[in-house]
Amino acid sequence: MQKLRYGIIGIGKQGSKYCYILTKGLVKNGELVAVCDIAEDRKKWAEEKLCNQGIKFFDDYKELIDSGICDAVLVETPHYDHAVIATYAISKGVHTLIDKPAGVYTKAIRELNEYAASKPEVCFGIMYNQRTNPLYKYAKELVDSNRLGELKRINWIITDWYRPQAYYDQGGWRGTWGGEGGGVLINQCPHQLDLFQWLGGMPKSIRGYAQEGKNRNIAVENDVTAYMEYDNGATGIFITSTHDFPGTNRLEIDGDKGKIVIEGNKLEFTELEVGEKEFNATNKKFMPKIPSKKIVKKMSRLREGYMYLFEQHTGIIRNFTNHVLNGDKLIAPGCEGIRGLTISNAIHLSSWLGKAVELPIDEEAYIAELNKRIEKEKENNK
Ligand SMILES: NC(=O)c1ccc[n+]([C@@H]2O[C@H](COP(=O)([O-])OP(=O)(O)OC[C@H]3O[C@@H](n4cnc5c(N)ncnc54)[C@H](O)[C@@H]3O)[C@@H](O)[C@H]2O)c1
């Protein structure tokens, strides 16, 4: 196989972006051969913009997958359908790259992962494009090489997802329990929740406070504070909202050997000459400073522009293509989508039950609580 022939299922805002990436040749070994959508206006758009380039349109994803003209699919529908479509594609031997979040609740994604694991010949990836951001990549290197040392604390304030009422009033599936299964945790934050665990690992317990409809006329959560505990005694805080302006995006990770701060296109790493535990064991001063050096990485506008053109989403599709064709290591294996989703579900569940929850969460309890909200939403919309 010289070129990977892609089909895109769901050509709304995000799917049409990937149509652009693939038709403009940004992925050298990938080509777009088919698209699928159930909406009439998207069919019209595809007919005008894509079909004249020989790209086929389908209004049923099963027909696209069964057509045999696609080696791989990108799944770009609302989240509830990701697992359903991915399972079908994998069952037909079609390599599958799903978008974030992997899904809405962990049970569906655990089952998808188990199924995908039973078909190792079919490649399975997830669009965690933020893993290609050079600053997060550098942080990952510092963590994995143990230069940061053992995790002590990880805190992320990510409140710059400002969404006014007009955003929620546009209707459709967004910002509803039935349409997307949540608010800021499931729509805006999956990338940060993934990076939170990518850099800090999975917590063992979570106490979440998710306020629903804060300063907005919506049923889902848009203001969240979560406290997490890890096996080694480390702690984490995750704060997010969609109604703060201006918001903050600041990630701090404290390890025994230093501290990483990422904020505003800049990473600062304070590297201690000796780990704090080792220093403390022999130190006799009352208020000492541990000798350290500071490493600063800044992302210029030019570098940022390059990232958005050639890394990020393009980078993940390139990597997935080269994974299928040449066996390159996946930046974001599909089976890892469950981790951020587990944190998201745990925050919700903890908030709904009013107590801390242990991981892995009780999947059935989560679904029961989610269904209550979907039913209530239906009642309110009657
Ligand atoms: N990775 C990222 O940075 C990123 C950014 C934005 C959105 N997303 C994700 O992409 C997905 C789509 O988001 P969007 O903003 O493009 O939404 P959208 O509503 O603009 O597009 C979704 C499209 O899917 C179509 N669709 C729905 N059910 C379908 C089905 N069964 N078969 C075929 N088509 C179907 C809809 O008609 C619509 O055109 C979401 O899961 C979202 O979280 C990812």
PDBQT file of the ligand as one rigid body, heavy atoms in Angstrom, charges set to zero:
ROOT
HETATM    1  N1  LIG A 401      -9.532  17.296  18.109  1.00  0.00    +0.000 N 
HETATM    2  C1  LIG A 401     -10.049  18.503  18.183  1.00  0.00    +0.000 C 
HETATM    3  O1  LIG A 401      -9.338  19.484  18.389  1.00  0.00    +0.000 OA
HETATM    4  C2  LIG A 401     -11.532  18.691  17.995  1.00  0.00    +0.000 A 
HETATM    5  C3  LIG A 401     -12.051  19.987  17.802  1.00  0.00    +0.000 A 
HETATM    6  C4  LIG A 401     -13.423  20.112  17.606  1.00  0.00    +0.000 A 
HETATM    7  C5  LIG A 401     -14.251  18.987  17.625  1.00  0.00    +0.000 A 
HETATM    8  N2  LIG A 401     -13.711  17.758  17.842  1.00  0.00    +0.000 N 
HETATM    9  C6  LIG A 401     -14.582  16.578  17.910  1.00  0.00    +0.000 C 
HETATM   10  O2  LIG A 401     -15.080  16.265  16.627  1.00  0.00    +0.000 OA
HETATM   11  C7  LIG A 401     -16.379  15.687  16.745  1.00  0.00    +0.000 C 
HETATM   12  C8  LIG A 401     -17.321  16.462  15.819  1.00  0.00    +0.000 C 
HETATM   13  O3  LIG A 401     -17.380  17.802  16.256  1.00  0.00    +0.000 OA
HETATM   14  P1  LIG A 401     -17.833  18.976  15.253  1.00  0.00    +0.000 P 
HETATM   15  O4  LIG A 401     -17.531  20.246  15.967  1.00  0.00    +0.000 OA
HETATM   16  O5  LIG A 401     -17.281  18.762  13.900  1.00  0.00    +0.000 OA
HETATM   17  O6  LIG A 401     -19.406  18.737  15.236  1.00  0.00    +0.000 OA
HETATM   18  P2  LIG A 401     -20.427  19.101  14.066  1.00  0.00    +0.000 P 
HETATM   19  O7  LIG A 401     -21.784  19.031  14.647  1.00  0.00    +0.000 OA
HETATM   20  O8  LIG A 401     -19.994  20.369  13.404  1.00  0.00    +0.000 OA
HETATM   21  O9  LIG A 401     -20.211  17.912  13.032  1.00  0.00    +0.000 OA
HETATM   22  C9  LIG A 401     -20.647  16.601  13.268  1.00  0.00    +0.000 C 
HETATM   23  C10 LIG A 401     -21.156  16.064  11.939  1.00  0.00    +0.000 C 
HETATM   24  O10 LIG A 401     -21.453  14.682  12.090  1.00  0.00    +0.000 OA
HETATM   25  C11 LIG A 401     -22.619  14.402  11.339  1.00  0.00    +0.000 C 
HETATM   26  N3  LIG A 401     -23.188  13.161  11.834  1.00  0.00    +0.000 N 
HETATM   27  C12 LIG A 401     -23.881  12.943  12.979  1.00  0.00    +0.000 A 
HETATM   28  N4  LIG A 401     -24.192  11.636  13.092  1.00  0.00    +0.000 NA
HETATM   29  C13 LIG A 401     -23.673  11.019  11.996  1.00  0.00    +0.000 A 
HETATM   30  C14 LIG A 401     -23.656   9.667  11.555  1.00  0.00    +0.000 A 
HETATM   31  N5  LIG A 401     -24.232   8.693  12.249  1.00  0.00    +0.000 N 
HETATM   32  N6  LIG A 401     -23.043   9.394  10.386  1.00  0.00    +0.000 NA
HETATM   33  C15 LIG A 401     -22.450  10.366   9.656  1.00  0.00    +0.000 A 
HETATM   34  N7  LIG A 401     -22.437  11.672  10.032  1.00  0.00    +0.000 NA
HETATM   35  C16 LIG A 401     -23.033  11.978  11.195  1.00  0.00    +0.000 A 
HETATM   36  C17 LIG A 401     -23.491  15.620  11.561  1.00  0.00    +0.000 C 
HETATM   37  O11 LIG A 401     -24.497  15.741  10.572  1.00  0.00    +0.000 OA
HETATM   38  C18 LIG A 401     -22.454  16.743  11.495  1.00  0.00    +0.000 C 
HETATM   39  O12 LIG A 401     -22.303  17.250  10.181  1.00  0.00    +0.000 OA
HETATM   40  C19 LIG A 401     -16.769  15.789  18.217  1.00  0.00    +0.000 C 
HETATM   41  O13 LIG A 401     -16.623  14.555  18.851  1.00  0.00    +0.000 OA
HETATM   42  C20 LIG A 401     -15.811  16.806  18.775  1.00  0.00    +0.000 C 
HETATM   43  O14 LIG A 401     -15.505  16.612  20.144  1.00  0.00    +0.000 OA
HETATM   44  C21 LIG A 401     -12.378  17.595  18.008  1.00  0.00    +0.000 A 
ENDROOT
TORSDOF 0
